[in-house]
Amino acid sequence: MQLTIIDWLIMLVYFGFVLGIGFALKRYMKSSTDFFLAGRSIPAWVCGLAFISANLGAQEVIGMGASGAKYGIATSHFYWIGAIPAMVFVGVFMMPFYYGSRARSVPEYLRLRFDEKTRGLNAISFAVMTVFSSGISMYAMAKLIVSLHIFDRAFTAMGLPSTWIFHAGILVSAVIVLAYILLGGLTSAMYNEVLQFFFIVAGFLPLVWLGLKNVGGWSGIQQRLSPEFTHSWQGFGHANTNPMGVEWFGLVMGLGFVLSFGYWCTDFLVVQRAMAADSMSAARRTPLIAAFPKMLFPFLVILPGIIAIALPTQARGHWTVAAGSKQEVAQQIDAANNQAREAGGKGLIPAKIDDRGGVVRDQGGNVVLDYDLAIPNMLLHYLPTGMLGLGLTALLASFMSGMAGNVTAFNTVWTYDIYQSYINRGASDEHYLWMGRAATVFGIALSVMAAYAATRFNNIMDMLQLVFAFVNAPLFATFLLGMFWKRTTGHGAFIGLLSGTCAAAIHQGLTLPAGAGAGIKGGWLGLVHTYPSEMAQNFWTAIFAWITCFVVTIVISLLTHPRAESELTGLVYSLTKKPSEQHIAWYARPATLAVIVLIATALLNFIFY
């Protein structure tokens, strides 16, 4: 199937709106607060949708679809265990500290609570993480463009090699995101994220409906796949009895507590959206509003991946055949299907192909499947002209939101927490506004470099969890102690953070997932343990990082002198006045919304148990 003028028109209209929002907001960017924090004037519902959409990047759409194909419905744990409880916690307990302290970033809160060196360490590690995350979104978008053969004819006409298409995809995505962030800052990013949210929903609902209809509904999927793929908790009694290769303790502790709370409670990428709200009440409701659609997103992004692996093995790229008679086309498809089966593809998931056109195999000789192509292949397999354009636009929207979210977080942390704090303290507000725009440019340039590192993974979700294990896991231990134990000291927080990151590096350097060789996936210090999967290794890396940071922070804090209680008012739970909710209707109060969200999430876990 080839893209038609209707498909192209839908995508062009989307890009027109994206850039138009940036141009419309440009005249409001008069100060650094306007550019970095949207003037703290955004209503709760916009913040809520931007909060979830900032997380709807490549890791959410391509990554979750890939994990659905690789691990089955157990991937829903990234939502029902690995997101919702943490989103409730940050809304009810942590936003009063973030918003009430008037900190401009998460690292700046660390300076207020602890000291300058703790802020500096987190600012640098977070800046590195956002570069990697943005790079992953670029990689996913470029890979999508290659797999859809969108630019094949244009490159052939210009006499350019097809291998350049991947590089062109990265460049195109970088330029578009750069344009609308330079124009409208965080405000532009947030309103575009709301637009992208609705595009994603509109583009994926038809895909799920058509896919389920084709396979005979959920019962049809259960007949085609083994039970561990269709039950969210089955087999978690032992690491070797479930697709994720994780026992229940590693799942609950590693994902449900350390990684999820570490991300949703401390990652400035999402916290920044709530900090832009127009009031304390709106800031607290932001993650709770986002939690309602979040709990339903497994049915939009994970289910297509499960359908893709449940279908009969298909030809890799057979939908691009558009020449010859009907009989000739059928013969080409049959021949390609046979090649796909021989190569080791499964369903709509092809074997991963290296630069020389050969099939990639792991250390055990097994074919490595390219799970990241689950969603793109589903779109091309099911959606007709027009609907295909909408589905592709939904994918492009997810990449844009993921990239923009990381870039706006990066330029804020770089300008406020690195440049202003350590390089140029006394400059004017106009100068910091200029630096924020400059940071947007070189932040995207660094992200382009990170995009090429992502080619080493066959599931970008695995790479993201590894990055989070190094950065967010120890940071959550620091926040937990800092907010709820007033005895925590700056020296304890700094040494604890450093120790937690080192523990993650040591653990990852001494372990490997099954079938992997020493290198970026671990084992570079030696090999003392092999995990059943990359996901299991990531979860335990996070656990070791969190425990190390938690213990070291306590020990060092007990050995050093704490700050006076008068200096911690508004920064520690026991010394902070609780926000009044008397003026808020009972059904709109954060506590009420939290209870509703948690009950609904528990029901979903029970239904798919």
TORSEVO-954436 format. One line per field, with one value per residue (C-alpha): x negated, z, y negated; residue number from 1. Coordinates in steps of 0.02 Angstrom, whole numbers, plus 50000, padded with zeros to 5 digits. Example, Ala and Ser with C-alpha at 12.3 -4.5 7.8 and 13.67 -1.06 7.14 Angstrom:
c1 = 49385,49316 .
c3 = 50390,50357 .
c2 = 50225,50053 .
n = 1,2 .
# end
This chain:
c1 = 50000,49935,49975,50101,50132,50262,50136,50006,50135,50181,49998,49967,50118,50051,49879,49963,50057,49900,49800,49950,49968,49786,49805,49966,49880,49716,49774,49813,49633,49573,49478,49386,49534,49649,49529,49483,49637,49779,49802,49884,50050,50110,50280,50286,50364,50231,50094,50170,50175,50001,49941,49991,49949,49772,49752,49836,49675,49591,49575,49764,49823,49684,49604,49764,49823,49655,49666,49844,49781,49631,49710,49899,50032,49906,49842,49998,49900,49808,49975,50075,49926,49790,49884,50053,50000,49853,49961,50081,49936,49860,50028,50080,49915,49776,49852,49879,49689,49647,49778,49777,49588,49601,49450,49426,49365,49340,49152,49192,49305,49156,49054,49188,49206,49024,48882,48800,48696,48850,48937,48787,48772,48957,48957,48813,48881,49057,48991,48902,49060,49170,49045,49054,49244,49262,49139,49242,49395,49293,49230,49406,49473,49331,49354,49539,49502,49382,49502,49646,49539,49610,49459,49402,49463,49399,49224,49220,49269,49129,49003,48974,48945,49091,48977,48987,49174,49144,49031,49157,49295,49193,49156,49338,49403,49266,49302,49491,49477,49339,49449,49603,49507,49399,49557,49671,49569,49658,49829,49813,49753,49899,50037,49959,49957,50144,50168,50056,50154,50315,50225,50154,50324,50409,50273,50264,50446,50485,50327,50377,50556,50503,50369,50485,50618,50492,50427,50596,50588,50496,50554,50474,50308,50318,50338,50186,50063,50001,50085,49940,49966,50150,50146,50062,50004,49989,49815,49741,49705,49539,49432,49427,49616,49670,49620,49543,49423,49464,49530,49669,49550,49439,49595,49678,49519,49420,49559,49705,49604,49427,49442,49621,49610,49435,49504,49674,49622,49451,49436,49445,49510,49683,49673,49641,49817,49897,49785,49854,50031,50121,50147,50095,50260,50238,50060,50117,50259,50146,50073,50241,50331,50195,50218,50392,50342,50175,50257,50348,50200,50146,50296,50232,50045,50013,50157,50100,49932,50017,50125,49970,49884,50045,50073,50004,49826,49828,49708,49589,49646,49770,49891,49774,49800,49903,49854,49899,50059,50165,50095,49915,49941,50013,49862,49743,49833,49829,49643,49608,49712,49607,49448,49515,49552,49381,49297,49385,49516,49675,49844,49818,49651,49505,49330,49209,49099,48921,48836,48782,48959,48932,49039,48978,48954,48912,48769,48869,48901,49085,49164,49188,49361,49382,49522,49513,49600,49757,49858,49799,49836,50008,50049,49997,50083,50255,50286,50351,50312,50356,50363,50182,50136,50224,50136,49966,50001,50039,49868,49783,49877,49812,49633,49655,49730,49591,49454,49531,49560,49378,49311,49414,49358,49177,49172,49249,49128,48979,49021,49079,48982,48819,48789,48862,48794,48617,48573,48656,48747,48782,48849,49013,49177,49164,48997,49068,49211,49082,48985,49144,49167,48983,49000,49145,49031,48883,48997,49076,48903,48850,49012,48969,48810,48908,49028,48890,48851,49032,49001,48918,49083,49226,49350,49330,49427,49283,49160,49270,49290,49101,49078,49213,49130,48970,49051,49227,49211,49081,49160,49326,49238,49165,49335,49425,49304,49291,49478,49526,49371,49314,49149,49089,48937,48863,48705,48811,48916,48765,48663,48819,48861,48684,48677,48844,48788,48623,48717,48824,48668,48581,48734,48761,48576,48576,48736,48808,48979,48991,48920,48828,48642,48537,48556,48694,48814,48695,48556,48419,48345,48364,48509,48575,48759,48869,49050,49189,49225,49165,49319,49273,49096,49163,49282,49145,49024,49153,49179,48993,48977,49125,49074,48894,48947,49075,48954,48804,48909,48972,48798,48714,48859,48841,48655,48677,48763,48945,49019,49124,49311,49350,49257,49361,49535,49628,49496,49530,49699,49707,49661,49778,49955,50077,50169,50349,50482,50639,50670,50661,50812,50795,50788,50645,50535,50368,50407,50573,50498,50356,50475,50576,50419,50347,50511,50528,50347,50371,50523,50423,50288,50422,50508,50346,50270 .
c3 = 50000,49955,50040,49941,49932,50071,50190,50149,50171,50347,50398,50322,50412,50576,50549,50502,50667,50765,50691,50694,50883,50902,50794,50885,51056,51006,51055,51233,51266,51351,51500,51553,51662,51510,51408,51540,51653,51542,51665,51788,51704,51624,51679,51763,51618,51496,51621,51648,51464,51438,51589,51508,51330,51378,51422,51260,51164,51069,51230,51253,51078,50989,51150,51232,51070,51057,51238,51208,51066,51169,51342,51314,51426,51569,51491,51569,51732,51666,51687,51825,51938,51865,51842,51926,52110,52083,51993,52140,52261,52171,52159,52340,52432,52327,52225,52380,52402,52220,52188,52362,52365,52201,52138,51951,51930,52024,52044,52117,52246,52292,52322,52435,52533,52535,52458,52297,52263,52270,52147,52030,52028,51989,51858,51762,51771,51723,51575,51512,51534,51437,51294,51285,51296,51159,51053,51072,51004,50856,50823,50829,50709,50585,50594,50560,50405,50341,50372,50284,50132,50134,50051,49942,49778,49816,49860,49706,49595,49669,49648,49836,49923,50024,50177,50195,50232,50414,50435,50346,50464,50616,50539,50493,50667,50749,50643,50673,50862,50866,50773,50883,51048,50996,50953,51101,51237,51365,51325,51144,51194,51314,51196,51059,51179,51205,51016,51002,51136,51036,50875,50959,51024,50857,50761,50870,50910,50732,50732,50892,50832,50663,50741,50871,50740,50631,50768,50844,50994,51156,51157,50985,51052,51199,51080,50976,51115,51270,51437,51503,51357,51400,51592,51678,51833,51776,51794,51903,52042,51956,51834,51705,51694,51617,51459,51555,51649,51813,51975,52066,52193,52055,51966,52117,52196,52039,51927,52045,52176,52127,51940,51939,52090,52035,51867,51905,52070,52024,51835,51791,51618,51689,51850,51745,51671,51843,51900,51756,51829,51880,52064,52198,52180,51991,52013,52131,52016,51862,51886,51948,51793,51688,51781,51711,51527,51579,51652,51486,51372,51376,51264,51137,51133,51207,51129,50948,50989,51057,50902,50792,50870,50869,50680,50553,50501,50367,50234,50287,50188,50075,50084,49979,49827,49705,49531,49419,49394,49538,49516,49511,49668,49757,49705,49768,49935,49953,49914,50037,50171,50150,50166,50324,50401,50352,50426,50591,50593,50693,50655,50593,50685,50564,50605,50643,50491,50505,50392,50269,50249,50354,50497,50671,50793,50979,51066,51066,50879,50899,50779,50856,50818,50779,50903,50874,50707,50787,50783,50612,50534,50615,50542,50368,50382,50435,50396,50225,50135,50242,50400,50368,50361,50527,50606,50544,50607,50778,50777,50722,50859,50990,50934,50933,51109,51178,51099,51146,51326,51349,51260,51363,51523,51464,51418,51586,51691,51587,51599,51781,51866,51770,51671,51794,51947,51892,51733,51732,51892,51870,51693,51645,51619,51433,51430,51514,51390,51250,51334,51347,51160,51131,51247,51140,50989,51063,51165,51005,50927,51070,51055,50874,50935,51063,50927,50849,51014,51019,50866,50980,51062,50984,51109,51153,51315,51377,51344,51430,51586,51594,51588,51721,51833,51834,51861,51934,52048,52169,52155,52224,52379,52405,52385,52496,52639,52609,52610,52753,52866,52923,52987,52807,52769,52610,52629,52649,52496,52386,52436,52431,52253,52196,52279,52204,52028,52054,52120,51962,51854,51949,51944,51759,51725,51811,51736,51565,51495,51414,51238,51249,51233,51342,51297,51311,51383,51527,51569,51539,51714,51704,51720,51887,51842,51688,51691,51587,51501,51483,51580,51730,51728,51723,51869,51979,51927,51990,52152,52191,52151,52262,52411,52404,52397,52535,52656,52620,52637,52809,52871,52812,52876,53049,53045,52988,53059,53002,52955,53079,53072,53036,52871,52817,52829,52669,52616,52736,52760,52950,52943,52802,52818,52725,52578,52616,52510,52585,52430,52315,52277,52358,52190,52128,52282,52256,52391,52310,52136,52207,52285,52123,52019,52136,52144,51954,51934,52058,51958,51796,51880,51941,51771,51681,51824 .
c2 = 50000,49828,49663,49560,49373,49388,49467,49335,49196,49256,49256,49084,49011,49080,49003,48840,48836,48880,48738,48621,48640,48592,48436,48386,48395,48313,48137,48195,48254,48094,48166,48322,48371,48363,48469,48600,48609,48544,48401,48524,48485,48648,48722,48894,48990,48929,48971,49143,49187,49113,49212,49377,49324,49276,49460,49515,49515,49655,49755,49750,49792,49885,49948,50010,50089,50177,50235,50295,50404,50463,50485,50488,50409,50411,50248,50168,50169,50016,49927,50012,50047,49936,49772,49748,49768,49651,49522,49525,49504,49355,49268,49294,49281,49206,49065,48957,48956,48926,48792,48716,48692,48593,48689,48672,48851,49014,48982,48811,48895,49005,48848,48776,48939,48993,48895,48837,48992,49106,48992,48992,49181,49205,49066,49144,49323,49265,49165,49321,49424,49302,49303,49493,49495,49364,49460,49619,49526,49467,49643,49714,49583,49610,49798,49775,49670,49803,49948,49857,49815,49638,49556,49702,49628,49453,49516,49628,49481,49376,49516,49530,49697,49766,49782,49593,49599,49643,49491,49379,49438,49388,49218,49182,49223,49120,48965,48966,48983,48853,48729,48732,48735,48588,48493,48530,48615,48725,48651,48703,48876,48902,48846,48951,49098,49078,49078,49230,49322,49311,49360,49515,49570,49538,49629,49785,49820,49880,49986,50077,50103,50175,50283,50358,50389,50481,50597,50636,50520,50552,50734,50755,50688,50808,50954,50903,50860,50951,50905,50801,50680,50649,50646,50501,50596,50776,50851,50714,50837,50873,50774,50914,50941,50774,50679,50533,50647,50559,50634,50541,50459,50389,50324,50243,50175,50135,50068,50033,49940,49889,49851,49788,49674,49623,49566,49490,49408,49338,49325,49141,49185,49222,49121,48965,48981,48977,48833,48729,48738,48579,48629,48753,48846,48859,48921,49060,49113,49118,49294,49359,49295,49376,49542,49573,49587,49664,49820,49851,49827,50011,50044,49916,49951,50125,50219,50183,50262,50418,50430,50411,50562,50665,50651,50776,50736,50601,50541,50405,50253,50345,50199,50093,50206,50104,50163,50310,50408,50468,50644,50581,50478,50630,50733,50599,50593,50783,50787,50646,50734,50890,50787,50706,50876,50942,50788,50818,50679,50703,50628,50451,50443,50467,50525,50384,50348,50285,50156,50292,50358,50512,50577,50528,50671,50669,50759,50921,50914,50867,50742,50570,50502,50317,50283,50094,50123,50196,50034,49971,50141,50146,49975,50027,50196,50133,49950,49894,49732,49582,49685,49733,49549,49520,49669,49613,49438,49512,49595,49435,49341,49462,49435,49247,49244,49354,49251,49083,49137,49186,49034,48909,48997,48995,48810,48762,48866,48813,48627,48615,48755,48762,48602,48476,48567,48607,48512,48340,48291,48107,48094,48011,48102,48066,48154,48310,48310,48308,48448,48552,48540,48581,48732,48791,48792,48886,49000,49062,49080,49193,49290,49329,49414,49514,49573,49677,49764,49825,49935,50062,50111,50211,50137,49954,49979,50087,49945,49816,49922,49940,49750,49726,49856,49752,49581,49590,49741,49668,49496,49559,49626,49452,49368,49493,49463,49276,49246,49360,49365,49193,49267,49296,49188,49116,49221,49377,49336,49301,49453,49561,49506,49535,49706,49759,49714,49806,49958,49959,49951,50091,50204,50174,50200,50369,50440,50478,50523,50695,50701,50534,50503,50388,50204,50075,50206,50247,50369,50241,50272,50460,50580,50643,50665,50686,50624,50705,50538,50359,50301,50410,50341,50162,50190,50261,50125,49999,50097,50100,49915,49867,49974,49913,49730,49754,49839,49727,49569,49625,49671,49510,49404,49479,49437,49256,49103,49070,48902,48805,48843,48660,48677,48828,48754,48791,48918,49064,49147,49132,48947,48895,48829,48941,48857,48808,48893,48814,48707,48860,48970,49142,49233,49122,49139,49229,49359,49405,49417,49523,49650,49666,49693,49825,49924,49923,49980,50122,50181,50184,50290,50410,50424,50470,50569 .
n = 1,2,3,4,5,6,7,8,9,10,11,12,13,14,15,16,17,18,19,20,21,22,23,24,25,26,27,28,29,30,31,32,33,34,35,36,37,38,39,40,41,42,43,44,45,46,47,48,49,50,51,52,53,54,55,56,57,58,59,60,61,62,63,64,65,66,67,68,69,70,71,72,73,74,75,76,77,78,79,80,81,82,83,84,85,86,87,88,89,90,91,92,93,94,95,96,97,98,99,100,101,102,103,104,105,106,107,108,109,110,111,112,113,114,115,116,117,118,119,120,121,122,123,124,125,126,127,128,129,130,131,132,133,134,135,136,137,138,139,140,141,142,143,144,145,146,147,148,149,150,151,152,153,154,155,156,157,158,159,160,161,162,163,164,165,166,167,168,169,170,171,172,173,174,175,176,177,178,179,180,181,182,183,184,185,186,187,188,189,190,191,192,193,194,195,196,197,198,199,200,201,202,203,204,205,206,207,208,209,210,211,212,213,214,215,216,217,218,219,220,221,222,223,224,225,226,227,228,229,230,231,232,233,234,235,236,237,238,239,240,241,242,243,244,245,246,247,248,249,250,251,252,253,254,255,256,257,258,259,260,261,262,263,264,265,266,267,268,269,270,271,272,273,274,275,276,277,278,279,280,281,282,283,284,285,286,287,288,289,290,291,292,293,294,295,296,297,298,299,300,301,302,303,304,305,306,307,308,309,310,311,312,313,314,315,316,317,318,319,320,321,322,323,324,325,326,327,328,329,330,331,332,333,334,335,336,337,338,339,340,341,342,343,344,345,346,347,348,349,350,351,352,353,354,355,356,357,358,359,360,361,362,363,364,365,366,367,368,369,370,371,372,373,374,375,376,377,378,379,380,381,382,383,384,385,386,387,388,389,390,391,392,393,394,395,396,397,398,399,400,401,402,403,404,405,406,407,408,409,410,411,412,413,414,415,416,417,418,419,420,421,422,423,424,425,426,427,428,429,430,431,432,433,434,435,436,437,438,439,440,441,442,443,444,445,446,447,448,449,450,451,452,453,454,455,456,457,458,459,460,461,462,463,464,465,466,467,468,469,470,471,472,473,474,475,476,477,478,479,480,481,482,483,484,485,486,487,488,489,490,491,492,493,494,495,496,497,498,499,500,501,502,503,504,505,506,507,508,509,510,511,512,513,514,515,516,517,518,519,520,521,522,523,524,525,526,527,528,529,530,531,532,533,534,535,536,537,538,539,540,541,542,543,544,545,546,547,548,549,550,551,552,553,554,555,556,557,558,559,560,561,562,563,564,565,566,567,568,569,570,571,572,573,574,575,576,577,578,579,580,581,582,583,584,585,586,587,588,589,590,591,592,593,594,595,596,597,598,599,600,601,602,603,604,605,606,607,608,609 .
# end
